[in-house]
Amino acid sequence: VALARLLLSQQRTREKAALHCIRLIQEQTIKDRAAFRCLPDLRAAFVDSFAERGDIQKSSASGLLQNTSDIILSFLKSGSDGLDESSQSGFSQALELLPTVLECLSTEAFFLRRKTPKKTKDSAPLWTADGVISHIVDSSWPSQMVLPLLSVLIDADLTQQQQEQACAKVASALTQVPEAHLNGLVQCALSAAGKFEAACWMNTVRRLLNAAPPNTLRDIFCIIEISLQNGSTQLELL
C-alpha cells in the first residue's frame, strides 16, 4: 500500500498506478482499511492528472477516464449473477471513485466543446459523464450492487428518464437485494426524492416498504421520520 501511494504521488507513474490500484481493490488484494486509505490518493491522482494538462491537452484525458470508468464498472458485464461477498466488497469500494471520474468527464466535455469543431452526424460519440450514467442505467445490475450503484447515481445530475430507469432497477431487484441493504436503499430514495422531487422516488420508497420484512420496518420508519424532520423530504411526496 505504501508503494502504491508513492507511485500515485509521482506524475510519471500516476496514471498507470491508479488503474492498477483499482484492479487490486476490486480483487481484494488491497482491502478493508488499506483500500480505504488508498481512495483519497486515487481521487487526488485523477484530479491532479487532469489539472496538470493544459486547456487543449485536457481533451487527451478521454482515454484515461474511459479506461477508468470501464474498470470501475466492469462488474456490469457479468449481468445479474456471479458476485460473491468478497467481490461485492471490492467492486463497491472501487465504485466510490466514480463521482471523481464523472466530475473530470464533465470538465473535459466543457473543454472539448470549446476547443473542437462542431460535431457532425458521422463523428464518434464523446465519452461523457452522461454517457457513463446512461451505460449504468441501461445495464443489468447485480443484486448485491444495487445499493452501491444507487448511492453513486443520486449524487449525479440525472435526467427524468435516467431517474425512472434507476427506480425500475431497484423495483426489479426487490426480492434479491440483501436485507441489510434495505435501510440504505430507503435513505437513497428519500434523498433523491428531496433532490429531484420526482414521484418515481417516493414510489420506490413505497415498494421498499411493501417488500421489507416486518423486523426491518421499525428502522425504516425511523429513517423516514428523520428525513421529514430534517426537511430533506417533502410531506406531500409521501
C-alpha positions as CSV (number, residue, x, y, z in Angstrom):
1,V,0.0,0.0,0.0
2,A,2.8,2.4,0.8
3,L,4.4,1.7,-2.6
4,A,1.1,2.2,-4.3
5,R,0.6,5.6,-2.6
6,L,4.1,6.6,-3.5
7,L,3.5,5.8,-7.2
8,L,0.2,7.6,-7.2
9,S,2.0,10.8,-5.9
10,Q,4.5,10.8,-8.8
11,Q,3.5,12.4,-12.1
12,R,5.3,9.9,-14.3
13,T,3.7,6.8,-12.7
14,R,0.4,8.2,-11.5
15,E,-2.0,7.1,-14.3
16,K,-0.8,3.5,-14.6
17,A,-0.6,3.1,-10.9
18,A,-4.1,4.4,-10.5
19,L,-5.6,1.9,-12.9
20,H,-3.6,-1.0,-11.3
21,C,-4.7,0.0,-7.8
22,I,-8.4,0.0,-8.8
23,R,-8.0,-3.6,-10.0
24,L,-6.2,-4.6,-6.8
25,I,-9.1,-3.1,-4.8
26,Q,-11.6,-5.0,-6.9
27,E,-9.7,-8.2,-6.4
28,Q,-9.4,-7.5,-2.7
29,T,-5.6,-7.7,-2.8
30,I,-5.9,-4.3,-1.3
31,K,-8.9,-4.3,1.0
32,D,-10.6,-3.0,4.1
33,R,-8.6,-0.2,5.8
34,A,-5.8,-0.4,3.3
35,A,-8.3,0.2,0.5
36,F,-9.9,3.0,2.5
37,R,-6.5,4.7,2.9
38,C,-5.9,4.4,-0.9
39,L,-9.1,6.0,-2.0
40,P,-8.2,9.7,-1.2
41,D,-4.8,9.2,-3.0
42,L,-6.7,7.7,-6.1
43,R,-9.1,10.6,-6.2
44,A,-6.2,13.1,-5.9
45,A,-4.3,11.2,-8.7
46,F,-7.2,11.6,-11.2
47,V,-7.8,15.3,-10.3
48,D,-4.1,16.1,-10.4
49,S,-3.5,14.2,-13.6
50,F,-6.4,16.2,-15.2
51,A,-5.3,19.5,-13.7
52,E,-1.7,19.2,-15.0
53,R,-2.9,19.1,-18.6
54,G,-3.2,22.4,-20.5
55,D,-6.5,23.5,-21.8
56,I,-6.1,21.9,-25.1
57,Q,-4.4,18.8,-23.6
58,K,-7.4,18.2,-21.3
59,S,-9.2,16.6,-24.3
60,S,-6.5,13.9,-24.3
61,A,-7.7,12.7,-20.9
62,S,-10.5,10.8,-22.7
63,G,-8.5,7.5,-22.8
64,L,-7.6,7.6,-19.2
65,L,-11.1,8.5,-18.0
66,Q,-12.8,5.9,-20.3
67,N,-10.4,3.2,-19.2
68,T,-11.0,4.1,-15.5
69,S,-14.8,4.0,-15.8
70,D,-14.6,0.7,-17.8
71,I,-12.6,-0.9,-15.0
72,I,-14.8,0.5,-12.2
73,L,-18.0,-0.7,-13.9
74,S,-16.6,-4.0,-15.2
75,F,-18.9,-5.9,-12.9
76,L,-21.9,-4.8,-15.1
77,K,-20.6,-7.0,-17.9
78,S,-21.4,-10.1,-15.8
79,G,-25.1,-9.3,-15.6
80,S,-27.1,-10.0,-12.5
81,D,-25.3,-13.2,-11.3
82,G,-21.9,-14.3,-10.0
83,L,-20.8,-11.8,-7.4
84,D,-19.8,-13.3,-4.1
85,E,-19.4,-11.2,-0.9
86,S,-15.7,-10.6,-1.4
87,S,-16.2,-9.4,-5.0
88,Q,-19.2,-7.2,-3.9
89,S,-17.0,-5.5,-1.3
90,G,-14.1,-4.9,-3.7
91,F,-16.3,-3.5,-6.5
92,S,-18.3,-1.3,-4.0
93,Q,-15.1,0.3,-2.7
94,A,-13.8,0.9,-6.2
95,L,-17.2,2.4,-7.2
96,E,-16.6,5.2,-4.7
97,L,-14.1,6.7,-7.2
98,L,-16.8,7.1,-9.9
99,P,-18.0,10.5,-8.8
100,T,-14.5,11.9,-9.2
101,V,-14.3,10.4,-12.7
102,L,-17.7,11.8,-13.6
103,E,-16.6,15.2,-12.5
104,C,-13.5,15.1,-14.6
105,L,-15.5,13.9,-17.6
106,S,-17.9,16.8,-17.2
107,T,-15.0,19.3,-17.1
108,E,-13.4,17.6,-20.1
109,A,-16.6,17.8,-22.1
110,F,-16.6,21.6,-21.5
111,F,-13.1,21.9,-22.9
112,L,-14.0,19.7,-25.9
113,R,-16.9,21.9,-26.7
114,R,-14.7,25.0,-26.5
115,K,-11.7,23.6,-28.4
116,T,-13.0,21.3,-31.1
117,P,-15.1,21.9,-34.2
118,K,-18.8,21.3,-34.2
119,K,-19.6,17.6,-34.2
120,T,-21.1,16.1,-37.3
121,K,-23.5,13.2,-37.6
122,D,-20.6,11.0,-38.6
123,S,-18.5,11.9,-35.6
124,A,-17.7,9.3,-32.9
125,P,-19.8,9.9,-29.7
126,L,-17.9,11.6,-26.9
127,W,-17.4,9.6,-23.8
128,T,-19.2,11.9,-21.3
129,A,-20.5,11.8,-17.8
130,D,-24.0,11.5,-19.2
131,G,-22.8,8.6,-21.4
132,V,-21.4,6.7,-18.3
133,I,-24.6,7.3,-16.4
134,S,-26.7,6.0,-19.4
135,H,-24.5,3.0,-19.6
136,I,-25.2,2.2,-15.9
137,V,-28.9,2.6,-16.1
138,D,-29.1,0.6,-19.3
139,S,-27.1,-2.4,-17.9
140,S,-28.2,-5.2,-15.7
141,W,-27.4,-4.7,-12.0
142,P,-26.2,-7.5,-9.8
143,S,-28.5,-7.5,-6.8
144,Q,-25.6,-7.0,-4.4
145,M,-24.6,-3.8,-6.2
146,V,-28.0,-2.1,-6.3
147,L,-27.3,0.0,-3.2
148,P,-23.7,1.0,-4.2
149,L,-24.9,2.0,-7.7
150,L,-27.8,3.9,-6.4
151,S,-25.7,5.7,-3.8
152,V,-23.4,7.0,-6.7
153,L,-26.2,7.8,-9.1
154,I,-28.3,10.1,-6.7
155,D,-25.3,12.4,-6.4
156,A,-25.2,12.9,-10.2
157,D,-27.3,15.1,-12.4
158,L,-29.9,12.6,-13.7
159,T,-32.4,13.2,-16.4
160,Q,-36.0,12.3,-15.7
161,Q,-35.6,9.2,-17.9
162,Q,-32.4,8.1,-16.0
163,Q,-34.2,8.6,-12.7
164,E,-37.1,6.4,-13.8
165,Q,-34.6,3.7,-15.1
166,A,-32.8,3.7,-11.8
167,C,-36.0,3.3,-9.9
168,A,-37.0,0.5,-12.2
169,K,-33.7,-1.3,-11.4
170,V,-34.5,-1.1,-7.7
171,A,-38.0,-2.3,-8.2
172,S,-36.9,-5.3,-10.3
173,A,-34.3,-6.4,-7.6
174,L,-36.5,-6.1,-4.5
175,T,-36.7,-9.8,-3.9
176,Q,-33.0,-10.3,-4.4
177,V,-31.3,-7.4,-2.6
178,P,-29.7,-8.3,0.7
179,E,-31.9,-7.5,3.7
180,A,-29.1,-5.5,5.2
181,H,-29.2,-3.1,2.2
182,L,-32.9,-2.1,2.6
183,N,-32.3,0.8,5.0
184,G,-29.6,2.2,2.8
185,L,-31.9,1.9,-0.3
186,V,-34.7,3.8,1.6
187,Q,-32.2,6.5,2.6
188,C,-31.1,6.8,-1.0
189,A,-34.6,7.0,-2.4
190,L,-35.6,9.6,0.2
191,S,-32.5,11.7,-0.6
192,A,-33.3,11.5,-4.3
193,A,-36.9,12.5,-3.7
194,G,-35.8,15.6,-1.9
195,K,-33.2,16.4,-4.6
196,F,-35.2,15.7,-7.7
197,E,-38.8,16.0,-6.5
198,A,-39.8,13.2,-8.8
199,A,-42.7,10.9,-8.0
200,C,-40.8,7.8,-9.0
201,W,-38.5,8.0,-5.9
202,M,-41.4,8.0,-3.4
203,N,-43.0,5.2,-5.4
204,T,-39.7,3.4,-4.8
205,V,-39.9,4.1,-1.1
206,R,-43.4,2.6,-1.0
207,R,-42.2,-0.5,-2.9
208,L,-39.4,-0.9,-0.4
209,L,-41.8,-0.7,2.5
210,N,-44.1,-3.3,0.9
211,A,-41.2,-5.7,0.3
212,A,-39.4,-5.1,3.7
213,P,-39.6,-8.0,6.3
214,P,-41.6,-7.0,9.4
215,N,-38.5,-6.9,11.6
216,T,-37.0,-4.1,9.5
217,L,-40.0,-1.8,9.4
218,R,-39.2,0.0,12.6
219,D,-35.8,1.1,11.4
220,I,-37.2,2.1,8.0
221,F,-40.0,4.3,9.6
222,C,-37.3,5.9,11.8
223,I,-35.3,6.8,8.7
224,I,-38.5,8.3,7.1
225,E,-39.3,10.3,10.2
226,I,-35.7,11.7,10.4
227,S,-35.9,12.6,6.7
228,L,-39.1,14.5,7.3
229,Q,-37.7,16.3,10.4
230,N,-34.6,17.4,8.5
231,G,-36.7,18.8,5.7
232,S,-35.0,16.7,3.1
233,T,-38.3,15.1,2.1
234,Q,-41.5,17.0,1.4
235,L,-44.5,15.5,3.2
236,E,-46.6,15.8,0.0
237,L,-44.3,13.4,-1.8
238,L,-45.2,10.7,0.7
